[in-house]
Amino acid sequence: MLLTIWCTPAKAYASGFDPVYYAERYPDVANAVGTSQKALINHYLTFGIAEGRFQNAAEEEAGTPLNTYIDIDLENQNVVYILDGTPVFETPCVSGDVSKGRQTPTGTFAIYGHIPGQYLTGPTWKNWVDYWMPFSPGGCGLHDATWRKKFGGTIYKTNGSHGCVNISHDAAKTLFDMVNIGTVVIVH
């Protein structure tokens, strides 16, 4: 999905990435990449997780890094939100259409927008979504897809999205209310 979203940095939440904590806890990182939220999140996703760094004080206190994240399983077309190491939300999804070369990108990302109501536009579409949670640099994200009647299964192979992860309206509302900017998203 080709989409440009401008969003302002929001305060960090206990279950997500805290840029102030990260910069203060890891001054070597702040000295190397700066203190912008974008630079610090990028460092955390690229290096910090593998190095065992914590994304916020609550994680450090618990002693377990990366125990809160969204897991998107493309093969099984499933989204699971894991909070403090426990799966608390699960829903089927429809990811990018593989027959048209629009696969959802894989990797470790973070939600960088938390927008209640947004038009998603592209060369041939303009769709309103009530819950928009972009996570990839290319503009892919999680959102409700009221135009779909079914989720899960093999829909993505011939009738998938432009790269986003579509979930039902009710599921999107639930997930939107549980996550925030900085929540890690692992797509595999």
PECOR-V213730 format. One record per run of one state. SS is the DSSP state (H for helix, E for strand, C for the rest). FROM is the first residue (numbers start at 1). TO is the last residue. If there is no record, write none. Layout:
SS;FROM;TO
SS;FROM;TO
This chain:
C;1;18
H;19;25
C;26;26
H;27;33
C;34;36
H;37;51
C;52;56
H;57;62
C;63;68
E;69;73
C;74;77
E;78;83
C;84;85
E;86;92
C;93;93
E;94;94
C;95;95
E;96;96
C;97;97
H;98;100
C;101;106
E;107;110
C;111;114
E;115;115
C;116;117
E;118;122
C;123;124
E;125;129
C;130;131
E;132;134
C;135;140
E;141;144
C;145;155
H;156;159
C;160;160
E;161;161
C;162;164
E;165;167
C;168;168
H;169;178
C;179;183
E;184;187
C;188;188
